[in-house]
Structure formats: structure tokens, C-alpha cells
Amino acid sequence: MPRERRRRSIIREVIENSPPSPADVRHLHSVLAVCGMPYDRQPLEVREFERKQGNMALDLSAGFLRDGEGKKILQPLPFGPKARLVMMHLCSEAIRQKTPTIEIAESFTAFVREMGFSDSGGRKGPLTAFKEQINALAACTMRVSVWDGVRAKTKTVNPFDEVEVWLPPHLDQRSLWPSTVTFNPVFFESLQQRALPLNANAVRAFAGSARKLDLYFWLGYRLHNIRHPVTMSWKALSEQFGQGFTRPRAFRAQLIEELTHIKEVLPKLPLKLTQYGISIEPADPAVLALPAIRVRKK
């Protein structure tokens, strides 16, 4: 059995045999569940990226950080599964600790292992790749736009207000490494109001694929916000998840395969593939392997 399929099978068994608990819950800002980041590395000279979904768009602008000597270091656009996992980890820690300032070093290495990656460093090690995405996210600017055919509204939502970085003592390992990040107050307040709950085991099952993570995030967002069945057209699906595809048939085949993988882990998901697109029905949190929502008593 291929490694990724074996991982999905193991995690499905874990989810089926262990009732979801608060300890399994992680969080991501809902905006990033609707409009995702690039799937692949963009050239350093590419400084802008946009992702549209219906009447909403997320625009990313790459930025820069300065090192301990004041030198400006251009950062790439955040991309791929590791950027998504980093953002989920930081959002989760902010929610858990109830503070906008997150210390990265200790909790981050444990998180990398939790997601199934080696915590080895070095030039091509997974930990180094994760660090690169932290830097890219810390330096980027996000803008969310919505429109109704007559008016448009754009809001800048820089995730981080302050980043403290340090350099390794050895010059041959000269890479920026944030030790703390502080969420922008507006973003942090919005996160507290619009944090999307996720199952850590399910995230680990898809940790190697940016598109599968986006599909899982998006399905979670949709199921949290619908009261009646909805259908997402193939055109809309291609707009949101079709980056890198030039042929609709190839995109459909890939998406069907990836949704099949998601249903291997979460078989109770109420979604169906039709000739028109994806049909989704309302469901309780259990289909996403999440604890039941507690209703506060008045």
C-alpha cells in the first residue's frame, strides 16, 4: 500500500475509534478557508498573487524582512502545504493561549513532528522549509475584497504586527528565524470571531498536499455556514482550486481523486459529485470529526 494511502487508512481508523475531543481541535482564520494561497513556489520576482471565489478575492503581496545587520531580505510569496500548516498552527496557538503574541521555537518543532514531518534542519530539511514559510507569511500583506456588482470593498488584513527574528551563530547557516510573532490586533480580533475549527488528525492526513488541505478547509467552512443543500459548479471549483490546470478534464479528474482521498478519511461527509459540480448537504460537526458544539445556557 502506498505511504499516503496507508497514512489515510491509519488516521481514518484513529478517527473512527476515538471520539473527537477538544484536544484534537485546531483553528484557522475563515478567510484562508475560502480563498487560499499559491499551491506552488512562485519566482522571487513575482510579488503579487490573487485567488477569487465568487464575489470575494484574496490578494497577497510579498514583502521583506531585515536581518540583524539591517540588510533587507526579500521574502517569496507564501505557498504550498507548509504555509497553510504554519498559519493553522499560529492561529491555533493564538486561540489556545488567548494572546496575539506567539513564541514559536519550542511549540513549533513539536508541531512539525505532529504533522508527520521530520524536524531535521539543514538546507533541504523540512524544518528549514517550514521556517521559510513563517518568514514569507510574516512579511506578506493580505487584502480581502468583496463586491456586489455595484460596489466593492477592500480591507487590508496583515496577519502580523510584529516579528522578532534572530540569526544562527554560524554564518553558513545564515537564515532568518522568527522567535516570536504578534498578530495584528484587527486580525487577532477577527480570528477570535471567525476561527474555523479543524481536526488535527485529518489535517495530518492531507499535510503533503496544498489542494487537499484547501478542500478540507473549504468543506469545513461550507458545512459550518449552510442550512440548506448547495451545489458548487465546476466553473466555480476550477476558479478556486484549479491553479496550474489548463484543461478542464484534467482538473476534474484530479479533483475527483482528491475528494475521494478526503472521503477515505472522513467517510460521513455529505458531499456528492454530479455533472454540475459538488453537492453539499448540512450536517453536524461529527462528520468532520469535531466535538459537538456546546450551546451556552442562558
C-alpha positions as CSV (number, residue, x, y, z in Angstrom):
1,M,0.0,0.0,0.0
2,P,1.4,3.4,-0.9
3,R,2.6,5.5,2.0
4,E,0.0,8.3,1.7
5,R,-2.9,5.8,1.3
6,R,-1.6,3.9,4.4
7,R,-1.5,7.1,6.3
8,R,-5.1,7.9,5.4
9,S,-6.2,4.4,6.4
10,I,-4.5,4.7,9.8
11,I,-5.9,8.1,10.5
12,R,-9.4,7.0,9.5
13,E,-9.1,4.2,12.0
14,V,-8.0,6.6,14.7
15,I,-10.9,9.0,14.0
16,E,-13.4,6.1,13.9
17,N,-12.2,4.6,17.2
18,S,-11.6,7.7,19.2
19,P,-14.5,10.2,19.8
20,P,-13.4,13.7,18.9
21,S,-12.3,15.8,21.8
22,P,-11.2,19.4,22.3
23,A,-7.6,18.3,22.3
24,D,-8.0,17.3,18.6
25,V,-9.2,20.7,17.6
26,R,-7.0,23.2,15.7
27,H,-8.1,26.6,14.1
28,L,-7.6,28.6,11.0
29,H,-9.0,32.0,10.1
30,S,-12.1,31.5,7.9
31,V,-10.8,33.9,5.2
32,L,-8.0,31.4,4.4
33,A,-10.5,28.6,4.2
34,V,-12.4,30.4,1.5
35,C,-9.5,31.9,-0.6
36,G,-6.2,30.0,-0.4
37,M,-2.6,30.9,-1.1
38,P,-0.5,29.7,-4.1
39,Y,0.0,25.9,-4.4
40,D,3.5,26.1,-5.8
41,R,6.6,28.2,-5.3
42,Q,6.5,31.4,-7.3
43,P,9.6,33.0,-8.6
44,L,11.0,35.7,-6.2
45,E,10.3,38.4,-8.8
46,V,6.6,37.5,-8.7
47,R,5.4,39.8,-5.9
48,E,1.6,39.5,-6.3
49,F,-1.0,36.7,-6.2
50,E,-4.8,36.6,-6.3
51,R,-7.4,34.0,-5.6
52,K,-11.0,34.6,-6.4
53,Q,-14.1,32.8,-5.1
54,G,-17.5,34.0,-6.1
55,N,-17.8,37.7,-5.1
56,M,-14.7,37.5,-2.9
57,A,-11.0,37.7,-3.5
58,L,-7.7,37.3,-1.5
59,D,-4.8,39.3,-2.8
60,L,-1.3,38.6,-1.5
61,S,1.7,40.9,-1.8
62,A,5.2,39.5,-0.9
63,G,7.3,41.6,1.4
64,F,10.7,41.7,3.1
65,L,12.4,41.3,6.4
66,R,15.6,42.8,7.7
67,D,18.3,40.8,9.3
68,G,20.3,41.6,12.4
69,E,22.6,43.9,10.4
70,G,19.7,45.8,8.9
71,K,20.0,44.2,5.5
72,K,16.7,43.9,3.5
73,I,15.9,40.3,2.7
74,L,13.2,39.8,0.1
75,Q,10.7,37.1,1.0
76,P,8.8,35.0,-1.5
77,L,5.0,34.6,-1.6
78,P,3.9,32.0,0.9
79,F,2.9,28.8,-0.9
80,G,2.2,25.1,-0.6
81,P,1.0,22.9,2.3
82,K,3.6,24.1,4.8
83,A,2.4,27.7,4.5
84,R,-1.1,26.5,5.3
85,L,0.1,24.4,8.2
86,V,2.1,27.2,9.6
87,M,-0.8,29.5,9.5
88,M,-3.1,26.9,11.2
89,H,-0.5,26.3,13.9
90,L,-0.1,30.0,14.7
91,C,-3.9,30.7,14.6
92,S,-4.4,27.6,16.9
93,E,-1.8,28.8,19.4
94,A,-3.3,32.3,19.4
95,I,-6.7,30.9,20.2
96,R,-5.4,28.4,22.7
97,Q,-3.2,30.9,24.6
98,K,-5.7,33.7,24.2
99,T,-2.9,36.1,23.2
100,P,-1.8,37.7,19.9
101,T,1.9,37.1,20.7
102,I,3.1,33.6,20.0
103,E,6.5,32.2,20.9
104,I,7.5,29.9,18.1
105,A,10.6,27.9,18.9
106,E,9.5,25.1,21.3
107,S,5.9,24.5,20.2
108,F,6.8,24.7,16.5
109,T,9.2,21.8,16.4
110,A,6.7,19.6,18.2
111,F,4.0,20.8,15.7
112,V,6.2,19.8,12.7
113,R,6.5,16.3,14.2
114,E,2.8,16.1,14.9
115,M,2.1,16.8,11.2
116,G,4.2,13.8,10.3
117,F,7.4,15.6,9.1
118,S,10.9,15.2,10.3
119,D,12.2,18.1,12.4
120,S,15.7,17.9,10.8
121,G,17.2,21.2,9.7
122,G,19.8,21.7,7.0
123,R,19.5,23.4,3.7
124,K,16.8,20.9,2.4
125,G,15.3,19.7,5.7
126,P,11.6,20.0,6.5
127,L,12.2,22.4,9.4
128,T,14.0,24.8,7.1
129,A,11.2,24.7,4.6
130,F,8.7,25.5,7.4
131,K,10.9,28.4,8.6
132,E,10.8,29.8,5.1
133,Q,7.1,29.9,5.1
134,I,6.9,31.6,8.5
135,N,9.1,34.3,7.1
136,A,7.1,34.6,3.9
137,L,3.9,34.9,6.0
138,A,5.4,37.4,8.4
139,A,6.4,39.6,5.5
140,C,3.4,39.4,3.3
141,T,0.3,41.7,3.1
142,M,-3.2,40.3,2.6
143,R,-6.1,42.1,1.2
144,V,-9.7,40.8,1.2
145,S,-12.2,42.2,-1.3
146,V,-15.9,41.7,-1.7
147,W,-18.2,43.1,-4.4
148,D,-21.9,43.1,-5.3
149,G,-21.9,44.2,-9.0
150,V,-22.2,47.9,-8.0
151,R,-19.8,48.5,-5.1
152,A,-16.6,46.9,-3.9
153,K,-14.9,46.9,-0.6
154,T,-11.3,46.0,0.1
155,K,-9.7,45.5,3.6
156,T,-6.1,45.1,4.3
157,V,-5.6,42.2,6.8
158,N,-1.9,42.0,7.5
159,P,-1.6,38.9,9.7
160,F,1.3,40.0,11.9
161,D,2.0,43.3,13.5
162,E,5.5,42.5,14.9
163,V,8.1,39.8,14.1
164,E,11.2,39.2,16.2
165,V,13.9,37.4,14.3
166,W,17.4,36.1,15.0
167,L,20.2,34.6,13.1
168,P,22.0,31.3,13.7
169,P,25.5,31.8,15.1
170,H,27.2,30.0,12.2
171,L,27.5,32.1,9.0
172,D,27.0,29.1,6.8
173,Q,23.5,28.7,8.3
174,R,22.6,32.4,7.8
175,S,18.8,32.3,7.6
176,L,16.2,34.4,9.4
177,W,14.3,32.5,12.1
178,P,11.4,34.3,13.9
179,S,11.4,33.6,17.6
180,T,8.0,35.4,18.2
181,V,5.3,36.7,16.1
182,T,2.5,39.1,17.2
183,F,-0.8,39.0,15.3
184,N,-2.2,42.3,14.1
185,P,-4.8,43.4,16.6
186,V,-7.5,43.6,13.9
187,F,-6.6,40.2,12.5
188,F,-6.5,38.7,16.0
189,E,-9.9,40.1,16.9
190,S,-11.3,38.8,13.6
191,L,-9.7,35.4,14.3
192,Q,-11.4,35.1,17.6
193,Q,-14.7,35.7,15.9
194,R,-14.1,33.7,12.8
195,A,-11.9,30.8,13.8
196,L,-12.7,27.7,11.8
197,P,-12.3,24.5,13.9
198,L,-10.3,21.7,12.3
199,N,-9.4,18.1,13.3
200,A,-5.6,17.8,13.8
201,N,-5.7,14.1,12.7
202,A,-7.5,15.0,9.4
203,V,-5.1,17.8,8.8
204,R,-2.2,15.4,9.2
205,A,-3.7,13.0,6.6
206,F,-3.5,15.8,4.0
207,A,-0.4,17.5,5.2
208,G,1.5,16.8,2.0
209,S,-1.0,18.4,-0.4
210,A,-1.9,22.1,-0.5
211,R,-5.0,21.4,-2.6
212,K,-6.3,18.7,-0.3
213,L,-5.8,20.9,2.7
214,D,-7.7,23.7,0.9
215,L,-10.5,21.3,0.0
216,Y,-10.7,20.1,3.6
217,F,-10.7,23.7,4.9
218,W,-13.3,24.8,2.4
219,L,-15.6,21.9,3.1
220,G,-15.4,22.6,6.8
221,Y,-16.2,26.3,6.2
222,R,-19.2,25.4,4.0
223,L,-20.6,22.9,6.4
224,H,-20.4,25.4,9.2
225,N,-22.3,28.0,7.2
226,I,-25.1,26.3,5.3
227,R,-28.7,25.5,6.3
228,H,-29.8,24.0,3.0
229,P,-28.1,21.9,0.3
230,V,-25.8,23.8,-2.0
231,T,-24.1,23.0,-5.3
232,M,-20.7,24.3,-6.3
233,S,-20.4,24.4,-10.1
234,W,-17.4,23.0,-11.9
235,K,-16.6,26.5,-13.1
236,A,-16.5,27.9,-9.6
237,L,-14.5,24.9,-8.4
238,S,-12.0,25.5,-11.2
239,E,-11.7,29.2,-10.2
240,Q,-11.0,28.3,-6.7
241,F,-8.9,25.1,-6.9
242,G,-7.8,24.9,-10.5
243,Q,-4.4,26.8,-10.3
244,G,-1.9,25.1,-12.6
245,F,-4.5,23.4,-14.9
246,T,-5.2,24.4,-18.5
247,R,-7.6,21.6,-19.4
248,P,-11.0,21.3,-17.5
249,R,-11.0,17.5,-18.0
250,A,-7.6,17.1,-16.2
251,F,-8.8,19.4,-13.4
252,R,-12.0,17.4,-12.9
253,A,-10.1,14.1,-12.8
254,Q,-7.6,15.5,-10.2
255,L,-10.3,17.0,-8.0
256,I,-12.4,13.8,-8.0
257,E,-9.3,11.8,-7.0
258,E,-8.5,14.3,-4.2
259,L,-12.1,14.4,-2.9
260,T,-12.0,10.6,-2.9
261,H,-9.0,10.7,-0.6
262,I,-10.7,13.1,1.7
263,K,-13.8,10.8,2.0
264,E,-11.4,7.9,2.8
265,V,-10.6,9.8,6.0
266,L,-14.0,11.4,6.6
267,P,-16.5,8.9,5.0
268,K,-19.5,10.6,6.6
269,L,-19.0,13.9,4.7
270,P,-22.4,14.7,3.0
271,L,-21.0,15.5,-0.4
272,K,-21.8,14.1,-3.9
273,L,-20.1,14.6,-7.2
274,T,-22.5,15.4,-10.0
275,Q,-22.3,16.5,-13.6
276,Y,-22.9,20.1,-12.4
277,G,-20.2,20.1,-9.6
278,I,-20.2,19.2,-5.9
279,S,-23.4,19.0,-3.9
280,I,-23.1,19.5,-0.2
281,E,-25.8,19.0,2.5
282,P,-26.0,20.4,6.0
283,A,-24.5,18.2,8.7
284,D,-23.4,18.2,12.3
285,P,-19.8,18.6,13.4
286,A,-19.3,14.8,13.8
287,V,-18.9,14.3,10.0
288,L,-15.8,16.5,10.3
289,A,-14.6,14.5,13.4
290,L,-15.2,17.6,15.6
291,P,-16.8,17.7,19.0
292,A,-20.4,18.7,19.2
293,I,-20.9,22.5,19.5
294,R,-21.8,23.4,23.1
295,V,-24.9,25.6,23.5
296,R,-24.5,28.1,26.3
297,K,-27.2,28.1,28.8
298,K,-28.8,31.5,29.5
